[in-house]
Amino acid sequence: MEINFFIAFVAGVVSFLAPCVLPLIPGFLAYLAGSTVGEDTQKQRVQIFVNSIFFVLGFSFVFALLGVLLNSLLEAVAYDAQIWLARIGGAVIIFFGLYLTGLIKIDFLEREHKLQVKKKFNSRYLTSFVFGSAFAVGWTPCVGAVLGSILGLATSAPGSAFGLLLSYAVGLGIPFLLVGLFTAQATGLINKYIKWVKYINIVFGLILVGLGILIFTMQLSRVANFEFLNNILLK
């Protein structure tokens, strides 16, 4: 099962690297802190970083809650139904993997479906937390395909949904915190390497397709336990 958690963690990092969100992150985090990217004083860096923490806590809370709900639902499903859920989950993962490679298009994911948060609260920390929650719920083009794959993976592994979504949140959260800590430097780095981001999505999409095939054919657990490799060597 550890391989699933690692994949979920990597999926979080890939969601962070989505072309539609990556260039916006430094300015967005600075905006939440009431600052600008150009400001690089110690006080401004601390404000941006602390607001980044609350932003990450916001989307982590939503993903953790979703994981708890999925755990409760999936653990009650009979074993025969779990087999079919695994196959459905595998098919979903293959589908979203192909989308990330660019081999298929999904109009729904191409359109922006953002949950708008128009109100700013008196506390910047509360505002950042609410924006983080809205990001998890409504920023479809950026997290939709990868998050959909992790939900498909959770469907195939009843009882692990909470851990998978928490791993996904950690993978998505750590880069946010790093950008919040080094906002000024991150802006130049992002602009320098943004052209390579699409290739990361393609590679991860291919990994998801392979993962989906293993899940659909009920072979993932054998690979995780090295049984599949052992059988090949013995033959």
MODELLER restraints for C-alpha pairs under 7 A, 6 or more apart:
rsr = mdl.restraints
at = mdl.atoms
rsr.add(forms.Gaussian(group=physical.xy_distance, feature=features.Distance(at['CA:3:A'], at['CA:224:A']), mean=6.57, stdev=0.5))
rsr.add(forms.Gaussian(group=physical.xy_distance, feature=features.Distance(at['CA:5:A'], at['CA:164:A']), mean=5.40, stdev=0.5))
rsr.add(forms.Gaussian(group=physical.xy_distance, feature=features.Distance(at['CA:5:A'], at['CA:167:A']), mean=5.92, stdev=0.5))
rsr.add(forms.Gaussian(group=physical.xy_distance, feature=features.Distance(at['CA:8:A'], at['CA:150:A']), mean=6.31, stdev=0.5))
rsr.add(forms.Gaussian(group=physical.xy_distance, feature=features.Distance(at['CA:8:A'], at['CA:164:A']), mean=5.75, stdev=0.5))
rsr.add(forms.Gaussian(group=physical.xy_distance, feature=features.Distance(at['CA:8:A'], at['CA:167:A']), mean=5.62, stdev=0.5))
rsr.add(forms.Gaussian(group=physical.xy_distance, feature=features.Distance(at['CA:8:A'], at['CA:168:A']), mean=4.74, stdev=0.5))
rsr.add(forms.Gaussian(group=physical.xy_distance, feature=features.Distance(at['CA:9:A'], at['CA:167:A']), mean=4.82, stdev=0.5))
rsr.add(forms.Gaussian(group=physical.xy_distance, feature=features.Distance(at['CA:9:A'], at['CA:168:A']), mean=4.60, stdev=0.5))
rsr.add(forms.Gaussian(group=physical.xy_distance, feature=features.Distance(at['CA:9:A'], at['CA:170:A']), mean=6.50, stdev=0.5))
rsr.add(forms.Gaussian(group=physical.xy_distance, feature=features.Distance(at['CA:9:A'], at['CA:171:A']), mean=4.39, stdev=0.5))
rsr.add(forms.Gaussian(group=physical.xy_distance, feature=features.Distance(at['CA:10:A'], at['CA:171:A']), mean=6.04, stdev=0.5))
rsr.add(forms.Gaussian(group=physical.xy_distance, feature=features.Distance(at['CA:11:A'], at['CA:146:A']), mean=6.20, stdev=0.5))
rsr.add(forms.Gaussian(group=physical.xy_distance, feature=features.Distance(at['CA:11:A'], at['CA:168:A']), mean=6.22, stdev=0.5))
rsr.add(forms.Gaussian(group=physical.xy_distance, feature=features.Distance(at['CA:11:A'], at['CA:171:A']), mean=6.97, stdev=0.5))
rsr.add(forms.Gaussian(group=physical.xy_distance, feature=features.Distance(at['CA:12:A'], at['CA:168:A']), mean=4.54, stdev=0.5))
rsr.add(forms.Gaussian(group=physical.xy_distance, feature=features.Distance(at['CA:12:A'], at['CA:169:A']), mean=6.15, stdev=0.5))
rsr.add(forms.Gaussian(group=physical.xy_distance, feature=features.Distance(at['CA:12:A'], at['CA:171:A']), mean=4.19, stdev=0.5))
rsr.add(forms.Gaussian(group=physical.xy_distance, feature=features.Distance(at['CA:12:A'], at['CA:172:A']), mean=4.03, stdev=0.5))
rsr.add(forms.Gaussian(group=physical.xy_distance, feature=features.Distance(at['CA:13:A'], at['CA:171:A']), mean=4.88, stdev=0.5))
rsr.add(forms.Gaussian(group=physical.xy_distance, feature=features.Distance(at['CA:13:A'], at['CA:172:A']), mean=4.95, stdev=0.5))
rsr.add(forms.Gaussian(group=physical.xy_distance, feature=features.Distance(at['CA:14:A'], at['CA:201:A']), mean=6.85, stdev=0.5))
rsr.add(forms.Gaussian(group=physical.xy_distance, feature=features.Distance(at['CA:15:A'], at['CA:142:A']), mean=6.30, stdev=0.5))
rsr.add(forms.Gaussian(group=physical.xy_distance, feature=features.Distance(at['CA:15:A'], at['CA:143:A']), mean=5.39, stdev=0.5))
rsr.add(forms.Gaussian(group=physical.xy_distance, feature=features.Distance(at['CA:15:A'], at['CA:146:A']), mean=6.38, stdev=0.5))
rsr.add(forms.Gaussian(group=physical.xy_distance, feature=features.Distance(at['CA:15:A'], at['CA:172:A']), mean=6.58, stdev=0.5))
rsr.add(forms.Gaussian(group=physical.xy_distance, feature=features.Distance(at['CA:16:A'], at['CA:22:A']), mean=6.37, stdev=0.5))
rsr.add(forms.Gaussian(group=physical.xy_distance, feature=features.Distance(at['CA:16:A'], at['CA:172:A']), mean=5.67, stdev=0.5))
rsr.add(forms.Gaussian(group=physical.xy_distance, feature=features.Distance(at['CA:17:A'], at['CA:197:A']), mean=6.39, stdev=0.5))
rsr.add(forms.Gaussian(group=physical.xy_distance, feature=features.Distance(at['CA:18:A'], at['CA:142:A']), mean=5.55, stdev=0.5))
rsr.add(forms.Gaussian(group=physical.xy_distance, feature=features.Distance(at['CA:19:A'], at['CA:197:A']), mean=6.65, stdev=0.5))
rsr.add(forms.Gaussian(group=physical.xy_distance, feature=features.Distance(at['CA:20:A'], at['CA:142:A']), mean=6.04, stdev=0.5))
rsr.add(forms.Gaussian(group=physical.xy_distance, feature=features.Distance(at['CA:21:A'], at['CA:142:A']), mean=6.25, stdev=0.5))
rsr.add(forms.Gaussian(group=physical.xy_distance, feature=features.Distance(at['CA:23:A'], at['CA:190:A']), mean=6.52, stdev=0.5))
rsr.add(forms.Gaussian(group=physical.xy_distance, feature=features.Distance(at['CA:26:A'], at['CA:37:A']), mean=6.55, stdev=0.5))
rsr.add(forms.Gaussian(group=physical.xy_distance, feature=features.Distance(at['CA:26:A'], at['CA:179:A']), mean=6.52, stdev=0.5))
rsr.add(forms.Gaussian(group=physical.xy_distance, feature=features.Distance(at['CA:26:A'], at['CA:183:A']), mean=5.58, stdev=0.5))
rsr.add(forms.Gaussian(group=physical.xy_distance, feature=features.Distance(at['CA:26:A'], at['CA:187:A']), mean=6.29, stdev=0.5))
rsr.add(forms.Gaussian(group=physical.xy_distance, feature=features.Distance(at['CA:27:A'], at['CA:36:A']), mean=6.68, stdev=0.5))
rsr.add(forms.Gaussian(group=physical.xy_distance, feature=features.Distance(at['CA:27:A'], at['CA:37:A']), mean=5.70, stdev=0.5))
rsr.add(forms.Gaussian(group=physical.xy_distance, feature=features.Distance(at['CA:29:A'], at['CA:48:A']), mean=6.23, stdev=0.5))
rsr.add(forms.Gaussian(group=physical.xy_distance, feature=features.Distance(at['CA:29:A'], at['CA:52:A']), mean=6.33, stdev=0.5))
rsr.add(forms.Gaussian(group=physical.xy_distance, feature=features.Distance(at['CA:29:A'], at['CA:180:A']), mean=6.68, stdev=0.5))
rsr.add(forms.Gaussian(group=physical.xy_distance, feature=features.Distance(at['CA:30:A'], at['CA:36:A']), mean=5.22, stdev=0.5))
rsr.add(forms.Gaussian(group=physical.xy_distance, feature=features.Distance(at['CA:30:A'], at['CA:37:A']), mean=5.91, stdev=0.5))
rsr.add(forms.Gaussian(group=physical.xy_distance, feature=features.Distance(at['CA:30:A'], at['CA:48:A']), mean=5.63, stdev=0.5))
rsr.add(forms.Gaussian(group=physical.xy_distance, feature=features.Distance(at['CA:32:A'], at['CA:51:A']), mean=6.69, stdev=0.5))
rsr.add(forms.Gaussian(group=physical.xy_distance, feature=features.Distance(at['CA:32:A'], at['CA:124:A']), mean=6.75, stdev=0.5))
rsr.add(forms.Gaussian(group=physical.xy_distance, feature=features.Distance(at['CA:32:A'], at['CA:128:A']), mean=6.06, stdev=0.5))
rsr.add(forms.Gaussian(group=physical.xy_distance, feature=features.Distance(at['CA:33:A'], at['CA:47:A']), mean=5.74, stdev=0.5))
rsr.add(forms.Gaussian(group=physical.xy_distance, feature=features.Distance(at['CA:33:A'], at['CA:48:A']), mean=5.13, stdev=0.5))
rsr.add(forms.Gaussian(group=physical.xy_distance, feature=features.Distance(at['CA:33:A'], at['CA:51:A']), mean=5.85, stdev=0.5))
rsr.add(forms.Gaussian(group=physical.xy_distance, feature=features.Distance(at['CA:33:A'], at['CA:124:A']), mean=6.54, stdev=0.5))
rsr.add(forms.Gaussian(group=physical.xy_distance, feature=features.Distance(at['CA:35:A'], at['CA:44:A']), mean=6.76, stdev=0.5))
rsr.add(forms.Gaussian(group=physical.xy_distance, feature=features.Distance(at['CA:37:A'], at['CA:183:A']), mean=6.62, stdev=0.5))
rsr.add(forms.Gaussian(group=physical.xy_distance, feature=features.Distance(at['CA:37:A'], at['CA:184:A']), mean=5.98, stdev=0.5))
rsr.add(forms.Gaussian(group=physical.xy_distance, feature=features.Distance(at['CA:38:A'], at['CA:184:A']), mean=6.64, stdev=0.5))
rsr.add(forms.Gaussian(group=physical.xy_distance, feature=features.Distance(at['CA:40:A'], at['CA:184:A']), mean=6.75, stdev=0.5))
rsr.add(forms.Gaussian(group=physical.xy_distance, feature=features.Distance(at['CA:45:A'], at['CA:181:A']), mean=6.42, stdev=0.5))
rsr.add(forms.Gaussian(group=physical.xy_distance, feature=features.Distance(at['CA:48:A'], at['CA:180:A']), mean=5.55, stdev=0.5))
rsr.add(forms.Gaussian(group=physical.xy_distance, feature=features.Distance(at['CA:49:A'], at['CA:177:A']), mean=6.60, stdev=0.5))
rsr.add(forms.Gaussian(group=physical.xy_distance, feature=features.Distance(at['CA:49:A'], at['CA:180:A']), mean=4.44, stdev=0.5))
rsr.add(forms.Gaussian(group=physical.xy_distance, feature=features.Distance(at['CA:49:A'], at['CA:181:A']), mean=5.09, stdev=0.5))
rsr.add(forms.Gaussian(group=physical.xy_distance, feature=features.Distance(at['CA:51:A'], at['CA:125:A']), mean=5.71, stdev=0.5))
rsr.add(forms.Gaussian(group=physical.xy_distance, feature=features.Distance(at['CA:51:A'], at['CA:128:A']), mean=5.90, stdev=0.5))
rsr.add(forms.Gaussian(group=physical.xy_distance, feature=features.Distance(at['CA:52:A'], at['CA:176:A']), mean=6.68, stdev=0.5))
rsr.add(forms.Gaussian(group=physical.xy_distance, feature=features.Distance(at['CA:52:A'], at['CA:177:A']), mean=5.84, stdev=0.5))
rsr.add(forms.Gaussian(group=physical.xy_distance, feature=features.Distance(at['CA:52:A'], at['CA:180:A']), mean=5.59, stdev=0.5))
rsr.add(forms.Gaussian(group=physical.xy_distance, feature=features.Distance(at['CA:53:A'], at['CA:177:A']), mean=6.48, stdev=0.5))
rsr.add(forms.Gaussian(group=physical.xy_distance, feature=features.Distance(at['CA:54:A'], at['CA:125:A']), mean=5.93, stdev=0.5))
rsr.add(forms.Gaussian(group=physical.xy_distance, feature=features.Distance(at['CA:54:A'], at['CA:128:A']), mean=5.60, stdev=0.5))
rsr.add(forms.Gaussian(group=physical.xy_distance, feature=features.Distance(at['CA:54:A'], at['CA:129:A']), mean=4.84, stdev=0.5))
rsr.add(forms.Gaussian(group=physical.xy_distance, feature=features.Distance(at['CA:55:A'], at['CA:128:A']), mean=4.68, stdev=0.5))
rsr.add(forms.Gaussian(group=physical.xy_distance, feature=features.Distance(at['CA:55:A'], at['CA:129:A']), mean=4.64, stdev=0.5))
rsr.add(forms.Gaussian(group=physical.xy_distance, feature=features.Distance(at['CA:55:A'], at['CA:131:A']), mean=6.46, stdev=0.5))
rsr.add(forms.Gaussian(group=physical.xy_distance, feature=features.Distance(at['CA:55:A'], at['CA:132:A']), mean=4.34, stdev=0.5))
rsr.add(forms.Gaussian(group=physical.xy_distance, feature=features.Distance(at['CA:56:A'], at['CA:132:A']), mean=6.03, stdev=0.5))
rsr.add(forms.Gaussian(group=physical.xy_distance, feature=features.Distance(at['CA:56:A'], at['CA:173:A']), mean=5.45, stdev=0.5))
rsr.add(forms.Gaussian(group=physical.xy_distance, feature=features.Distance(at['CA:57:A'], at['CA:129:A']), mean=6.36, stdev=0.5))
rsr.add(forms.Gaussian(group=physical.xy_distance, feature=features.Distance(at['CA:58:A'], at['CA:129:A']), mean=4.32, stdev=0.5))
rsr.add(forms.Gaussian(group=physical.xy_distance, feature=features.Distance(at['CA:58:A'], at['CA:130:A']), mean=6.06, stdev=0.5))
rsr.add(forms.Gaussian(group=physical.xy_distance, feature=features.Distance(at['CA:58:A'], at['CA:132:A']), mean=4.29, stdev=0.5))
rsr.add(forms.Gaussian(group=physical.xy_distance, feature=features.Distance(at['CA:58:A'], at['CA:133:A']), mean=4.46, stdev=0.5))
rsr.add(forms.Gaussian(group=physical.xy_distance, feature=features.Distance(at['CA:59:A'], at['CA:132:A']), mean=4.68, stdev=0.5))
rsr.add(forms.Gaussian(group=physical.xy_distance, feature=features.Distance(at['CA:59:A'], at['CA:133:A']), mean=4.40, stdev=0.5))
rsr.add(forms.Gaussian(group=physical.xy_distance, feature=features.Distance(at['CA:59:A'], at['CA:135:A']), mean=6.54, stdev=0.5))
rsr.add(forms.Gaussian(group=physical.xy_distance, feature=features.Distance(at['CA:59:A'], at['CA:136:A']), mean=4.98, stdev=0.5))
rsr.add(forms.Gaussian(group=physical.xy_distance, feature=features.Distance(at['CA:60:A'], at['CA:169:A']), mean=5.29, stdev=0.5))
rsr.add(forms.Gaussian(group=physical.xy_distance, feature=features.Distance(at['CA:62:A'], at['CA:133:A']), mean=6.04, stdev=0.5))
rsr.add(forms.Gaussian(group=physical.xy_distance, feature=features.Distance(at['CA:62:A'], at['CA:136:A']), mean=6.58, stdev=0.5))
rsr.add(forms.Gaussian(group=physical.xy_distance, feature=features.Distance(at['CA:63:A'], at['CA:165:A']), mean=5.66, stdev=0.5))
rsr.add(forms.Gaussian(group=physical.xy_distance, feature=features.Distance(at['CA:63:A'], at['CA:166:A']), mean=6.61, stdev=0.5))
rsr.add(forms.Gaussian(group=physical.xy_distance, feature=features.Distance(at['CA:63:A'], at['CA:169:A']), mean=6.69, stdev=0.5))
rsr.add(forms.Gaussian(group=physical.xy_distance, feature=features.Distance(at['CA:64:A'], at['CA:162:A']), mean=6.03, stdev=0.5))
rsr.add(forms.Gaussian(group=physical.xy_distance, feature=features.Distance(at['CA:64:A'], at['CA:165:A']), mean=6.22, stdev=0.5))
rsr.add(forms.Gaussian(group=physical.xy_distance, feature=features.Distance(at['CA:64:A'], at['CA:166:A']), mean=5.74, stdev=0.5))
rsr.add(forms.Gaussian(group=physical.xy_distance, feature=features.Distance(at['CA:67:A'], at['CA:161:A']), mean=4.87, stdev=0.5))
rsr.add(forms.Gaussian(group=physical.xy_distance, feature=features.Distance(at['CA:67:A'], at['CA:162:A']), mean=3.75, stdev=0.5))
rsr.add(forms.Gaussian(group=physical.xy_distance, feature=features.Distance(at['CA:67:A'], at['CA:165:A']), mean=5.75, stdev=0.5))
rsr.add(forms.Gaussian(group=physical.xy_distance, feature=features.Distance(at['CA:68:A'], at['CA:162:A']), mean=5.35, stdev=0.5))
rsr.add(forms.Gaussian(group=physical.xy_distance, feature=features.Distance(at['CA:70:A'], at['CA:161:A']), mean=5.98, stdev=0.5))
rsr.add(forms.Gaussian(group=physical.xy_distance, feature=features.Distance(at['CA:71:A'], at['CA:158:A']), mean=6.35, stdev=0.5))
rsr.add(forms.Gaussian(group=physical.xy_distance, feature=features.Distance(at['CA:71:A'], at['CA:159:A']), mean=5.08, stdev=0.5))
rsr.add(forms.Gaussian(group=physical.xy_distance, feature=features.Distance(at['CA:71:A'], at['CA:160:A']), mean=6.74, stdev=0.5))
rsr.add(forms.Gaussian(group=physical.xy_distance, feature=features.Distance(at['CA:71:A'], at['CA:161:A']), mean=5.42, stdev=0.5))
rsr.add(forms.Gaussian(group=physical.xy_distance, feature=features.Distance(at['CA:71:A'], at['CA:162:A']), mean=6.39, stdev=0.5))
rsr.add(forms.Gaussian(group=physical.xy_distance, feature=features.Distance(at['CA:74:A'], at['CA:158:A']), mean=5.08, stdev=0.5))
rsr.add(forms.Gaussian(group=physical.xy_distance, feature=features.Distance(at['CA:74:A'], at['CA:159:A']), mean=6.83, stdev=0.5))
rsr.add(forms.Gaussian(group=physical.xy_distance, feature=features.Distance(at['CA:75:A'], at['CA:158:A']), mean=5.46, stdev=0.5))
rsr.add(forms.Gaussian(group=physical.xy_distance, feature=features.Distance(at['CA:75:A'], at['CA:159:A']), mean=5.70, stdev=0.5))
rsr.add(forms.Gaussian(group=physical.xy_distance, feature=features.Distance(at['CA:85:A'], at['CA:155:A']), mean=6.00, stdev=0.5))
rsr.add(forms.Gaussian(group=physical.xy_distance, feature=features.Distance(at['CA:85:A'], at['CA:156:A']), mean=5.83, stdev=0.5))
rsr.add(forms.Gaussian(group=physical.xy_distance, feature=features.Distance(at['CA:86:A'], at['CA:155:A']), mean=6.17, stdev=0.5))
rsr.add(forms.Gaussian(group=physical.xy_distance, feature=features.Distance(at['CA:86:A'], at['CA:156:A']), mean=3.74, stdev=0.5))
rsr.add(forms.Gaussian(group=physical.xy_distance, feature=features.Distance(at['CA:86:A'], at['CA:215:A']), mean=6.45, stdev=0.5))
rsr.add(forms.Gaussian(group=physical.xy_distance, feature=features.Distance(at['CA:86:A'], at['CA:216:A']), mean=6.37, stdev=0.5))
rsr.add(forms.Gaussian(group=physical.xy_distance, feature=features.Distance(at['CA:87:A'], at['CA:215:A']), mean=6.65, stdev=0.5))
rsr.add(forms.Gaussian(group=physical.xy_distance, feature=features.Distance(at['CA:87:A'], at['CA:216:A']), mean=4.38, stdev=0.5))
rsr.add(forms.Gaussian(group=physical.xy_distance, feature=features.Distance(at['CA:89:A'], at['CA:152:A']), mean=4.04, stdev=0.5))
rsr.add(forms.Gaussian(group=physical.xy_distance, feature=features.Distance(at['CA:89:A'], at['CA:153:A']), mean=5.83, stdev=0.5))
rsr.add(forms.Gaussian(group=physical.xy_distance, feature=features.Distance(at['CA:89:A'], at['CA:155:A']), mean=5.56, stdev=0.5))
rsr.add(forms.Gaussian(group=physical.xy_distance, feature=features.Distance(at['CA:89:A'], at['CA:156:A']), mean=5.45, stdev=0.5))
rsr.add(forms.Gaussian(group=physical.xy_distance, feature=features.Distance(at['CA:90:A'], at['CA:152:A']), mean=6.57, stdev=0.5))
rsr.add(forms.Gaussian(group=physical.xy_distance, feature=features.Distance(at['CA:90:A'], at['CA:212:A']), mean=4.16, stdev=0.5))
rsr.add(forms.Gaussian(group=physical.xy_distance, feature=features.Distance(at['CA:90:A'], at['CA:213:A']), mean=6.26, stdev=0.5))
rsr.add(forms.Gaussian(group=physical.xy_distance, feature=features.Distance(at['CA:90:A'], at['CA:215:A']), mean=5.02, stdev=0.5))
rsr.add(forms.Gaussian(group=physical.xy_distance, feature=features.Distance(at['CA:90:A'], at['CA:216:A']), mean=4.56, stdev=0.5))
rsr.add(forms.Gaussian(group=physical.xy_distance, feature=features.Distance(at['CA:91:A'], at['CA:212:A']), mean=6.22, stdev=0.5))
rsr.add(forms.Gaussian(group=physical.xy_distance, feature=features.Distance(at['CA:91:A'], at['CA:216:A']), mean=6.59, stdev=0.5))
rsr.add(forms.Gaussian(group=physical.xy_distance, feature=features.Distance(at['CA:92:A'], at['CA:149:A']), mean=6.46, stdev=0.5))
rsr.add(forms.Gaussian(group=physical.xy_distance, feature=features.Distance(at['CA:92:A'], at['CA:152:A']), mean=5.73, stdev=0.5))
rsr.add(forms.Gaussian(group=physical.xy_distance, feature=features.Distance(at['CA:93:A'], at['CA:149:A']), mean=4.63, stdev=0.5))
rsr.add(forms.Gaussian(group=physical.xy_distance, feature=features.Distance(at['CA:93:A'], at['CA:152:A']), mean=5.83, stdev=0.5))
rsr.add(forms.Gaussian(group=physical.xy_distance, feature=features.Distance(at['CA:93:A'], at['CA:208:A']), mean=6.09, stdev=0.5))
rsr.add(forms.Gaussian(group=physical.xy_distance, feature=features.Distance(at['CA:93:A'], at['CA:209:A']), mean=6.53, stdev=0.5))
rsr.add(forms.Gaussian(group=physical.xy_distance, feature=features.Distance(at['CA:93:A'], at['CA:212:A']), mean=4.99, stdev=0.5))
rsr.add(forms.Gaussian(group=physical.xy_distance, feature=features.Distance(at['CA:94:A'], at['CA:208:A']), mean=6.23, stdev=0.5))
rsr.add(forms.Gaussian(group=physical.xy_distance, feature=features.Distance(at['CA:94:A'], at['CA:209:A']), mean=4.38, stdev=0.5))
rsr.add(forms.Gaussian(group=physical.xy_distance, feature=features.Distance(at['CA:94:A'], at['CA:212:A']), mean=4.90, stdev=0.5))
rsr.add(forms.Gaussian(group=physical.xy_distance, feature=features.Distance(at['CA:94:A'], at['CA:213:A']), mean=6.89, stdev=0.5))
rsr.add(forms.Gaussian(group=physical.xy_distance, feature=features.Distance(at['CA:96:A'], at['CA:145:A']), mean=5.47, stdev=0.5))
rsr.add(forms.Gaussian(group=physical.xy_distance, feature=features.Distance(at['CA:96:A'], at['CA:149:A']), mean=6.13, stdev=0.5))
rsr.add(forms.Gaussian(group=physical.xy_distance, feature=features.Distance(at['CA:97:A'], at['CA:205:A']), mean=4.05, stdev=0.5))
rsr.add(forms.Gaussian(group=physical.xy_distance, feature=features.Distance(at['CA:97:A'], at['CA:206:A']), mean=6.12, stdev=0.5))
rsr.add(forms.Gaussian(group=physical.xy_distance, feature=features.Distance(at['CA:97:A'], at['CA:208:A']), mean=4.91, stdev=0.5))
rsr.add(forms.Gaussian(group=physical.xy_distance, feature=features.Distance(at['CA:97:A'], at['CA:209:A']), mean=5.04, stdev=0.5))
rsr.add(forms.Gaussian(group=physical.xy_distance, feature=features.Distance(at['CA:98:A'], at['CA:104:A']), mean=6.04, stdev=0.5))
rsr.add(forms.Gaussian(group=physical.xy_distance, feature=features.Distance(at['CA:98:A'], at['CA:205:A']), mean=6.09, stdev=0.5))
rsr.add(forms.Gaussian(group=physical.xy_distance, feature=features.Distance(at['CA:98:A'], at['CA:209:A']), mean=6.68, stdev=0.5))
rsr.add(forms.Gaussian(group=physical.xy_distance, feature=features.Distance(at['CA:99:A'], at['CA:105:A']), mean=5.99, stdev=0.5))
rsr.add(forms.Gaussian(group=physical.xy_distance, feature=features.Distance(at['CA:100:A'], at['CA:201:A']), mean=5.74, stdev=0.5))
rsr.add(forms.Gaussian(group=physical.xy_distance, feature=features.Distance(at['CA:100:A'], at['CA:202:A']), mean=5.79, stdev=0.5))
rsr.add(forms.Gaussian(group=physical.xy_distance, feature=features.Distance(at['CA:100:A'], at['CA:205:A']), mean=4.84, stdev=0.5))
rsr.add(forms.Gaussian(group=physical.xy_distance, feature=features.Distance(at['CA:101:A'], at['CA:201:A']), mean=6.52, stdev=0.5))
rsr.add(forms.Gaussian(group=physical.xy_distance, feature=features.Distance(at['CA:101:A'], at['CA:202:A']), mean=4.14, stdev=0.5))
rsr.add(forms.Gaussian(group=physical.xy_distance, feature=features.Distance(at['CA:101:A'], at['CA:205:A']), mean=5.12, stdev=0.5))
rsr.add(forms.Gaussian(group=physical.xy_distance, feature=features.Distance(at['CA:101:A'], at['CA:206:A']), mean=6.70, stdev=0.5))
rsr.add(forms.Gaussian(group=physical.xy_distance, feature=features.Distance(at['CA:109:A'], at['CA:140:A']), mean=6.20, stdev=0.5))
rsr.add(forms.Gaussian(group=physical.xy_distance, feature=features.Distance(at['CA:109:A'], at['CA:141:A']), mean=5.15, stdev=0.5))
rsr.add(forms.Gaussian(group=physical.xy_distance, feature=features.Distance(at['CA:109:A'], at['CA:144:A']), mean=6.67, stdev=0.5))
rsr.add(forms.Gaussian(group=physical.xy_distance, feature=features.Distance(at['CA:110:A'], at['CA:141:A']), mean=5.94, stdev=0.5))
rsr.add(forms.Gaussian(group=physical.xy_distance, feature=features.Distance(at['CA:111:A'], at['CA:141:A']), mean=6.67, stdev=0.5))
rsr.add(forms.Gaussian(group=physical.xy_distance, feature=features.Distance(at['CA:112:A'], at['CA:140:A']), mean=6.19, stdev=0.5))
rsr.add(forms.Gaussian(group=physical.xy_distance, feature=features.Distance(at['CA:112:A'], at['CA:141:A']), mean=5.77, stdev=0.5))
rsr.add(forms.Gaussian(group=physical.xy_distance, feature=features.Distance(at['CA:113:A'], at['CA:138:A']), mean=5.91, stdev=0.5))
rsr.add(forms.Gaussian(group=physical.xy_distance, feature=features.Distance(at['CA:113:A'], at['CA:139:A']), mean=5.94, stdev=0.5))
rsr.add(forms.Gaussian(group=physical.xy_distance, feature=features.Distance(at['CA:113:A'], at['CA:140:A']), mean=5.43, stdev=0.5))
rsr.add(forms.Gaussian(group=physical.xy_distance, feature=features.Distance(at['CA:114:A'], at['CA:138:A']), mean=4.53, stdev=0.5))
rsr.add(forms.Gaussian(group=physical.xy_distance, feature=features.Distance(at['CA:114:A'], at['CA:139:A']), mean=4.72, stdev=0.5))
rsr.add(forms.Gaussian(group=physical.xy_distance, feature=features.Distance(at['CA:114:A'], at['CA:140:A']), mean=6.68, stdev=0.5))
rsr.add(forms.Gaussian(group=physical.xy_distance, feature=features.Distance(at['CA:115:A'], at['CA:134:A']), mean=5.71, stdev=0.5))
rsr.add(forms.Gaussian(group=physical.xy_distance, feature=features.Distance(at['CA:115:A'], at['CA:137:A']), mean=6.98, stdev=0.5))
rsr.add(forms.Gaussian(group=physical.xy_distance, feature=features.Distance(at['CA:115:A'], at['CA:138:A']), mean=4.56, stdev=0.5))
rsr.add(forms.Gaussian(group=physical.xy_distance, feature=features.Distance(at['CA:115:A'], at['CA:139:A']), mean=6.88, stdev=0.5))
rsr.add(forms.Gaussian(group=physical.xy_distance, feature=features.Distance(at['CA:117:A'], at['CA:131:A']), mean=6.69, stdev=0.5))
rsr.add(forms.Gaussian(group=physical.xy_distance, feature=features.Distance(at['CA:120:A'], at['CA:127:A']), mean=5.80, stdev=0.5))
rsr.add(forms.Gaussian(group=physical.xy_distance, feature=features.Distance(at['CA:121:A'], at['CA:127:A']), mean=5.48, stdev=0.5))
rsr.add(forms.Gaussian(group=physical.xy_distance, feature=features.Distance(at['CA:154:A'], at['CA:160:A']), mean=6.39, stdev=0.5))
rsr.add(forms.Gaussian(group=physical.xy_distance, feature=features.Distance(at['CA:154:A'], at['CA:161:A']), mean=4.72, stdev=0.5))
rsr.add(forms.Gaussian(group=physical.xy_distance, feature=features.Distance(at['CA:154:A'], at['CA:164:A']), mean=6.72, stdev=0.5))
rsr.add(forms.Gaussian(group=physical.xy_distance, feature=features.Distance(at['CA:179:A'], at['CA:186:A']), mean=5.74, stdev=0.5))
rsr.add(forms.Gaussian(group=physical.xy_distance, feature=features.Distance(at['CA:214:A'], at['CA:220:A']), mean=5.04, stdev=0.5))
rsr.add(forms.Gaussian(group=physical.xy_distance, feature=features.Distance(at['CA:222:A'], at['CA:228:A']), mean=5.37, stdev=0.5))
rsr.add(forms.Gaussian(group=physical.xy_distance, feature=features.Distance(at['CA:223:A'], at['CA:229:A']), mean=6.98, stdev=0.5))
